[in-house]
Amino acid sequence: MRKVVAWGVVVGILGGGTCGVARQESPRVPDDAAVSCYMELYKSSVIRGIGFSQEPDPREAVREEIYIEKKLAKEAAAAGVTTDPLLQADIRYYQSQEILNEWLSFHVPEDAVTTGEIVEYYERHKPQFTTTETVKFCHIFFLVPQGDAQAEKEKLALAKKVKDKLAKGTDFQTLAAEYSELPSAKQNKGVVGPEKLSKLNSAIQAALQKLAPGQVSEPVRTPYGWEILQLLEKNPPRVQSLDEVRDIIRSELRHQKARELQATATRELAKRYPAQVNKELLESSGPLPRSEWVYSIKGTTATVETVLADIYATWSYNDISDERERIKAALPRLILTRQVVLAAEEDGILSNPCVQLKLRFIENRLSGERFWQRLAPAQKPNEKELRAFYEKMKNVFVTPPQAKGEVFRWSLAKAAATTEGLSTHYLRQVLEEKVRQLREQAVSGKLTRDDLRKLADSAQELDWFREGPNGYYFDKAFFGAKEQSYTDVFPTRDGVAFGWVEARRASQPRPFEECRDLVERRYMNDKGEEMRKKLLEKILSDYARLRR
């Protein structure tokens, strides 16, 4: 197996010092201490999380998960999956993040922040703990298409009619559900908030400031139409008490101390664990020899191959195409990480049983994930098996449906927000209602496609396009509509749209010879899924027997 030299301390602590799961033990029911350590690790978000909190018995769910991970890690080692250098780099990266967390917690423990520091911070930052004025209100919205003078008169008249009903005692929220032209009003009865008053549209803000709780405004003109408002509650600004914000302050001060420690750690750790860098290599030209050393700290040397894998695992610096420049950019971070690991070892952190368990859990988790993803039949199917699979799944191996036509798009106008918190949701509803009305006029013949091109923010003619690349909502609209008809209105990333379907082509079967590679991949994936299901059933069966 390939020797991992750049992180010998971590791998050594886990046992062995070679690639693969470092110390394989016979999986047994995890004890309470292991469960507690794993739950701490999960909360730190170092590894990809699982929704244990949603389980009826979170600790039992964690116990089962640990057992599954150990079993999968053992399978991964037996299958040789753990020799992958990129997997090992991934393991080193996630372990290093946990070691950094443990090192910072060691030097900045929970009780590192004193009561005096909390009180002092509170007094100095009282304005920070002053809440802003918030309001909760109900509104009835009447849409006025831009530039439509007739609609302006009609909607104002309707708003006044509704206002008269309110004056006679009709319930505001009942009328909001009946008259408001926002689709959500049927469910939320037009209720908004609590929201910061300062973030509301200026016309809404001015109207609400004149109202007392329970009072109703006259019709108010906003960028998209007329609105009637009822103030439900108003909460003036206030300074939160120290007890309300004590935990927030403690967390912030602890983070400050951790940041200060990280800032000074670079200098201090560089003195404790000086690094030698192969400057000659980094300043040379030509291909980088994968076995050549890049840096060395306290007798442990990292090669070009290891360093590039470690950089890849960080998801950083990969936009730098030149390998030498990429290594130069990442080197300070890699060296500091290595120095922190050495410091954690010297401080005795890595000998802590819970820390050892956490590091092993990370290794098991990532190894098991990789094995799970790559689980597939050892042998490819023969021609007879492939053809039989093709005939069985013939409806899958077809060309995607196609269509041609035109799409009309409208974009959100961000300046017309009613509230900051609900701006996108509100604007999308208003815009969608406006576009639905335009579509209805087009369907009835009142608007032509030429009219739509002028009214839309953009229009695009679409030659034959296939289902798939344009996204779910686009496909649902176009391939759910008949030829020579308008699609339903559908959402886009920054607005809404609808289309005209000129013609469609149905899916067609693809000959076996044309899609043989696809058939083989689907066959292998399906068989792999069957193997995964059987393996998980066996693991859970073994676990159930151990739990008896």
N, C-alpha and C positions, 0 to 999 in steps of 0.2 A: 504493500500500500504506500501511497505517496505521503511522505512525512510533512506534517504541518508544523513549520518552524516558527512562523511569525507570531503564533499565539500559544507557545508551548506551555505557559503558565496555566491558561484556562483549560486547555485540553488535559494537561497533567493533573489539575485539580479534579477534573471529571474522571480521570483514570485512563492511563494508557499513553496518550500522546500521539496517536495515529488517527487517520481519517476514519470516519464511521462513528456509530454510537459508541461512546468511549468505554462504558462498562455495562455490559448486558447482564441483567439479572432476571431470574424467573419472575414474571409478572405475578403479583399477589394483590390482594385487596389493599389499597392505600390506607394508611392510618390517618388519624385526625391531624397529626402534625403536618403530614404531607399535604392534606387538603387545605389547611390554613395557609401554608406557604404558597400553594398554587393560586389560591384566591387573592393573595397579596400581589402575585405576579400579574394576574388578570387585571386587577385594578390599576396597575401601573401602565397598562396599555403597551407594554414592550412587545408582547406577542399579539397576534391577531385574535381578537376577542370572540367569545362565545356567549350567548345570552343566558348565562346561568341564572341571572336574577329573575328570569321569566319562568323558571322551572318551579314546580310545587315544593320541591326540596332541593334548594341550590347546592348544599354540601354533598348530597348524594349524587347529584348530577356531575359535580366536580370529581368526586371519587371515581365514578364510572369513566369520565373522560380521561383521567390520569391512566387508568388501566388500559383503555383503548390505545392511548398514545404509546405506552410502553410496548404493547403487543405489536403495533404497527412499526415502531422503531426497530424491534427485533427482526421483523420480516424484512425491513428495508436493508438492515445490515447483511442478512443472509442472501438477499438478492443482489448485493453489490451496489445498491443505489447510493450509499453514503460515500462512495469514493469520488463522487462528482465534485470537482474543485469549487464550482459556483455554489453548490449546496453548502459546502464547508465554509465558504466566505459568508453566506447568508447566516449560518449559525454563529460565526464569530461576531458578525455585526450585531445581531439581536442580543447575544450574550454581553457584548461590550456595553450596550445601552443599559442593561440591567446592572452590570457592575458599576457603571457610572452613577446610577441611581442609588445603589447601596453605599458607594463611597461618599456621595454627598450627604446621604442620611446619617452616615457614621460621623461626619464632621459637623453637620448641621442637624442635630436631632430635633424631635418635635418640641422638646422643652428648651431649645436654644434661645427662644424668644421669651423675654421676661415680661411680667405684668407692667413694669414701668415703661418698657419700650412700646407696648401696645397703647398705653394711655398717652404717651408723648406723641405717637403717630396720630392718634385720634384728634388730639387738640390741634396739631399742625395742619391736619387735612379735613377739618370739619366741613368746609364747603363741598368737598368730594362726597360727603355722606348726606348731603341735602337733596331730598327728592324733588323732582320738578312737578309742576302742577299737572295733574291728569284729569281727563274727563271721560265719562262713559255716556254715550248718547245713542239715540235711535234716529234713523233717517229714512225718508221715502224719496226715491230717486226717479226723475222723469227725464229720459234721454232726448236731447235735441241735436239732430245731425247738423254738422257744421254748415253754416250758410243757408239753412232751410228756414226761411222767414215764416212760412205757413206753420211748420212744426213748432216754431218758437211760440206763436200765439196759442196753438192748440194745447201744448204742454203746460203753458202758464195758466190757461183756463182750467185745465184738469187739476193742476196743483191748488188753485183757489177753491175748486169744488171739494177736494179732499180736505182742505183747511177748514171749510165750512162744516164738514162732517165731524172733524175733530172738535170744533167749537161747540157742537151739539152733544159732545160727550162720548163719541165712538172711540173705542180703544185704539191707541196709536199703533201698537204692534200688529193688531188685526188688520188695519188698513195698510201697513207696510207690506205684510204678506200678500195682500190683494192687489195693491197698486204699484209697488216699487218695481222698476224695470231691471233690477239686478236679479239674476237667477238665484243667488244665495238667499234672497229675502224670504223665500218660501220656508227655508229652514231656520234662519237666524232672526227672522222678524225685523230685520234692519238694524239690529243692535251692533254697535261698534265700541271697542275699548274694553278696559281703560286704555287710553292713549295719551301721550304727551300733548298738551294743548299747543305748545310751540311748534309742533311738527305738522299740525293740520294745515290744510289749504287756507289761505288768508281769509277768504269769504266765509268759510265754515267757522274759522276761529273767531272772527268778528261777531258772527251771529250767536255763537255759544256764549261768548263773554257777556252778552246782554241778558241771558236767561238764568233763572233760578231753577233748581231741580224740579222737574215735573212740568215746567213751562214749555210751550211750543212756539217756534219761530214763524214768521211770515215766509213765503217762498223765497229761497235764496238762489241767486244765479251763480253757478260754478262752471268751470271750463267745459264740462260735458252736458250740462243741462240745468234743470231746476231741482231743488231739494227742499224738503220740509224737515226741520230738526226738532227733536225733543231731548232736552238735557235730562239725563237720568241721575248722574252724580258728579260732583266736582270735588277733587281732593287737592287742597292747597299745598304748597311746598312745606316741608318740615325737615328738621335735622334728626336723623336716626340716632337712637341711643347707642352708647358704647356696647351694651349687651347685645344689641341687634347685629353689630358689625364686628364683634370681637374676633370671631373665627376667620372672617375675611382678612382682618388686619394681621392676625397671626400667620396666616398662609402667605400673605404678601411679604411680610418681614422675613419669613423663612426663605422664600424665593429670592429675596434681595441678598440675604447672606450666602445662599447657594451661588448666585451670580457673581458675587464678590469673590467667593472661593474659587470659582472657575476662572475668573480673570487673573487671580494671582497664581493659580495652579500652573499655568504655562511656564512662568519663570522658575518657580520653586521645583517643579518636577523635572524641568530641564537640567537643573543643577544636581538633583538626586540621581537622575537616570539619563546621563548625557547620551545623545544619539550621534552615531557616525553615519554620514550620508555619502553615497557613491557619486560625488559631484562629477567625476570624470565621465561616468556613464550618462548622466543626465545632460551633460554639455556636448556629448558626442553626436554623431549623425548616423543614419542608416538604421537597419532593423535592430530592435531591442532583443538581445538574447534572453529567452524566458527563464533560464536558470541563473542568470547573473544577479548578484545581490544589489539591493537598492538602499536599504538602511539596516543598521544593527544597533540594538540596545541591550546592554547587559548580557552579551553573549548569544542573543537570539537574533537571527538574521532573516530578513524578509526579501524574497526574490521578486523579480519583475512579474512572474506569473501570479504569485500570491498577492502582490500589491494591486495588480489590475483586477483580480477577482474581488478583492476587498473594496475597491472603488466602485465596481459594478454593483455590489451588494448595498451600497449606501444610496443608490438612486441619485447620485450627484455627480457632477463633472463629466457625465457621459456626452454632453453636448460639445465637449472639446475633442475634436477628431484626432489631433496629434497625440500619440501615447505619451511621449515625453512631457509635453505641456500638461497633459491630464495628471500625470504623476506629480509634477511640480506643484500643481494647484492643490492636490489632495494631501500631499505629504505632511504638512503641519498638523492636520487633523488626525491622520493615521498615527503619527508619532505620539501625539498627546494622548490618544486613546490607549496606545500600548503602555505609556508611562502611568496612566491611571490604573491599568490592570496590575502593573508591578507594585504601585503604591497600595492598592487594595490587598494584594497578597501580603505585603510587608506589614500592613496594619491588622492582619489577621482576619480580614473580612471574608476572604475566599475559603477559609477553614470553617466558617459558620455553617452548620448542617443545613439550615434553611436556605442559605445562599447556594450551597452545592445542589440542593434539590431543585431550586429555581433554574439554575444553569442546565441541569440535566433535563428538566421539563422542556426548556427551549429547544435543546438538541433533539429530544424525542419528538416534539411537536413538528419541527421542520422536516426531520427525516421521514416521519410518518406521512406528512403531507405529500412530500415528493414521491414516495413509494405509491401512495394512493392514486396520485395523478397519473403515474406511469404504469399502473397495473394493467397488463394486457396479456393475451395469449402468447405463449413462447413461440409458437409456429403460426405462420400465415396460412390462410385457407387455400386449399387446392382449387382448381378451376371448377370442378363439379360443385363444391360447397359454395363458391362465390355465385355461380349461376342460380343455384337454388335460393340463396339469400336474395339475389336480385329479383327473382320471380315473386318471392314472398313479400318484398318491400317495393314492388314496382311503382306503387303510387307515390313513393318518396322521390324516386329518381326521374324527375320530370323537369322540363324547362319552367322557369318562373313565368307567371302571367305577365302580359305587357299591356300598356295603354298609351294613348297619345291624347293631347288636349291642351289645356291652358290652366295656369294657377294664378289667382289674384291674392295678393298679400297686403295686410295692414299691420303696421308696427305700433308698439306701445308708446304713448307720449308721456314720458316720465314726469314732465313738469306739471301734469294735471292730477297729481296724487291728492286724495282726500286725507290720508294719514301716511306717515312714514312706514309704520309697521305693516299696514295693509295695502301699501301703494300698488305693488305688482298684482296682488290678488284683485284689488278693487278695479284697477285699470283694465285688467284682462276681462273682467266681467262686463264692464261698460263697453269696451271695444267689441267684445263678442256679441253683445246685444245689438250694437250698431251694424255689425257685419251681417248678422242674421236677418235684420230688416232689409238690407240691401240684397241679400240672396233671395228673400221672398219676393221682392220686386222684380228680380231677374227671372225667377221661375214663372211669375205671372205675366211676364212680357213687358212690364213697365220700364225695365232697363235692358238695354242691349249689352253685348259683350264689349262693344266700343265704349259705352257709358261706363262699364266696370273698369276698363283700362284707365279711364280718366280719373275715376274716384279712388282707385286703389293706390297704395303707396308704391307698389311695383306689380307688374304683370309679366308673366313669362310663358311663351309658347313652348310646349313640351313635345318633342318628337317621340318616337317609340322608346319607352323606358320600362325597365323591369321592376318587379316587386323586390324590395329589400333595401337598396342603398339609401333611399330617401327617408326611411324611418317608419315606425309603427303607425303613427297617426296619419301621415301622408298616405301610406298604403291602405289603411283602413278606409279612408275617405274615397280614394280613387278606385280601388278594386272592390269597393262595396256599392258603387254606383253603377247604373246602367249606361249604355252608350247613349249619346245625344241627351245628356242630362247633367245637372249641376250636382256636385258632391255636397255632403254635409259640411258645415263649418268645422274646422279642426285647428287645434293649437299649433303654433310654431314656437321656436326658441324665444323670439322677441315679439310675438304678437299672435294674430290669428289669420286664417286664410280659408278659401274654398276654391274649387276648381270646376272646369268644364271638361267632361269626358267626351271626346270626339269619337274614339273607337277603342275597342279592346281585343286582345288576343288571349285565348285560353291557354292553360298549361298543356304541354305536349310531352308524351313519354320520350325518354332519351334511350337510344339503343345501348345495349350492354357494353359493346366495344367502345363507345364514346365516353362512358362514365365508369370504366372498370376501376380506376384508381379510387374514385369516390366510393364505389361499392365496397372496396376492400377496407378503406378507412372506416366506413360506417360499420362494417362487420366487426372489425377489431375493437371499435369503441363500444359496440353493443355487448360483445363478449367480455370486454373489460369491466363493463358495468355489472354484468352478471357475476363476475369473479368478486368484485367489490362487495356486492350484496351478500354473497355466500360467506365471504371472509368476515364481514361485520356480524352476520348472524352467528357464526362460530365463536367469535370473540365475546359477544354478549352472552352466549350460552355458557361459555367457560366462566365468565364473570358471575353469572347467576348461580352456578354450582359452588363457586368459592364463597358466595354470600350466604349460602345455606348454613 
